[in-house]
């Protein structure tokens, strides 16, 4: 068996916007950033202009410890474009700060991925952006 690996340079990448740039700057610095509402103190991810929970617009950026667990996952065998190397595991990761994010799992065999698997963030360059991945801890 082969360990799951980050995708190679050349895959389609997201286009940072003024709203998401602090997140991408954090990834480049080796930090997983999320927003926190100053009114209700809830964690917000994906980046937003207003809190999903109370509607407040007072959101600040925080740095996650990067530890969580696999909430849900799927092994991809047929990618959207040929630029992606298969197989890879796309996962929803529940982070300790109370938010979920979608990423890929790396650093283990496909059969080792399961709901509840403890993971930690790792960062890999994809050329123009640094992407967050998660590996077992």
C-alpha positions as CSV (number, residue, x, y, z in Angstrom):
1,X,0.0,0.0,0.0
2,X,1.0,3.6,-0.5
3,X,0.6,6.5,1.9
4,X,-1.8,9.2,0.9
5,X,0.1,12.2,-0.4
6,X,-0.6,15.9,-1.1
7,X,-1.6,16.8,-4.6
8,X,1.2,17.9,-7.0
9,X,1.8,21.5,-8.1
10,X,-0.5,22.2,-11.0
11,X,-3.9,21.3,-9.6
12,X,-6.7,24.0,-9.9
13,X,-6.4,26.4,-7.0
14,X,-8.9,28.7,-5.3
15,X,-8.6,32.4,-6.0
16,X,-8.1,34.4,-2.8
17,X,-10.3,37.4,-2.3
18,X,-10.0,40.3,0.2
19,X,-12.3,38.3,2.5
20,X,-10.2,35.0,2.3
21,X,-6.7,36.5,2.0
22,X,-6.0,36.3,5.8
23,X,-6.7,32.6,5.7
24,X,-4.3,32.1,2.8
25,X,-1.7,34.3,4.4
26,X,-2.0,32.1,7.5
27,X,-1.5,28.9,5.4
28,X,1.7,30.4,3.9
29,X,2.9,31.2,7.4
30,X,2.1,27.7,8.6
31,X,-1.0,28.8,10.6
32,X,-4.6,27.5,10.2
33,X,-6.7,30.7,10.7
34,X,-10.4,31.0,11.3
35,X,-12.7,33.8,12.3
36,X,-14.3,34.3,15.8
37,X,-17.3,36.5,16.5
38,X,-16.6,39.2,19.1
39,X,-20.3,39.2,20.2
40,X,-21.1,35.5,20.6
41,X,-17.5,34.1,20.6
42,X,-18.4,31.3,18.1
43,X,-15.8,30.1,15.6
44,X,-16.6,30.9,11.9
45,X,-15.3,29.0,8.9
46,X,-15.5,29.6,5.8
47,X,-14.6,33.2,6.1
48,X,-17.7,35.4,6.3
49,X,-18.6,39.1,6.6
50,X,-21.1,38.4,9.4
51,X,-21.5,35.7,12.1
52,X,-23.7,32.8,11.0
53,X,-25.0,32.4,14.6
54,X,-25.9,35.9,15.8
55,X,-25.5,38.1,12.7
56,X,-22.8,40.4,14.2
57,X,-20.2,41.9,11.9
58,X,-17.5,42.1,14.5
59,X,-15.3,39.1,13.4
60,X,-11.6,38.7,14.2
61,X,-9.0,36.3,13.0
62,X,-7.7,33.6,15.3
63,X,-5.1,30.8,14.9
64,X,-6.3,27.3,15.4
65,X,-4.2,24.7,17.2
66,X,-4.8,22.6,14.1
67,X,-6.0,19.5,16.0
68,X,-9.3,17.8,15.2
69,X,-10.9,14.6,14.1
70,X,-12.3,13.2,10.9
71,X,-16.1,13.9,10.9
72,X,-16.8,12.4,7.5
73,X,-14.7,11.3,4.5
74,X,-14.8,9.8,1.0
75,X,-12.1,8.2,-1.1
76,X,-11.9,9.8,-4.6
77,X,-11.0,7.5,-7.4
78,X,-12.4,9.6,-10.3
79,X,-11.3,13.2,-10.0
80,X,-13.0,16.2,-11.5
81,X,-10.0,16.9,-13.7
82,X,-7.0,14.8,-14.7
83,X,-4.7,17.3,-12.8
84,X,-5.6,15.5,-9.5
85,X,-3.7,12.3,-8.6
86,X,-6.0,9.5,-7.3
87,X,-6.7,8.0,-5.0
88,X,-7.1,10.8,-2.4
89,X,-9.3,11.1,0.6
90,X,-11.5,14.2,0.9
91,X,-12.6,14.8,4.5
92,X,-14.6,17.1,6.7
93,X,-12.5,17.7,9.7
94,X,-14.0,18.9,13.0
95,X,-11.5,21.2,14.6
96,X,-11.1,21.6,18.4
97,X,-12.1,25.3,18.3
98,X,-15.6,24.3,17.1
99,X,-15.6,24.7,13.3
100,X,-15.5,22.2,10.4
101,X,-13.5,22.4,7.2
102,X,-13.0,20.3,4.1
103,X,-9.5,19.2,3.3
104,X,-7.6,16.0,2.3
105,X,-6.0,13.4,4.5
106,X,-2.3,12.6,4.0
107,X,0.4,10.5,5.7
108,X,-1.5,7.3,6.1
109,X,-3.0,4.4,4.2
110,X,-6.6,4.8,2.8
111,X,-7.8,2.0,5.1
112,X,-6.6,3.8,8.2
113,X,-9.0,6.7,7.6
114,X,-12.2,6.5,9.7
115,X,-14.7,8.7,11.4
116,X,-13.2,10.0,14.7
117,X,-9.6,9.6,13.5
118,X,-7.5,12.2,15.4
119,X,-5.7,14.5,12.9
120,X,-3.5,17.5,12.8
121,X,-2.9,20.2,10.1
122,X,0.1,20.1,7.9
123,X,0.8,22.6,5.0
124,X,2.1,21.9,1.5
125,X,2.9,24.2,-1.3
126,X,0.7,23.9,-4.4
127,X,2.7,26.6,-6.3
128,X,0.9,29.9,-5.9
129,X,-0.8,28.9,-2.6
130,X,0.0,26.8,0.4
131,X,-2.8,24.3,1.1
132,X,-3.8,22.8,4.5
133,X,-4.0,19.0,4.7
134,X,-4.5,16.8,7.7
135,X,-2.5,13.8,8.9
136,X,-3.1,11.3,11.7
137,X,-1.7,12.3,15.0
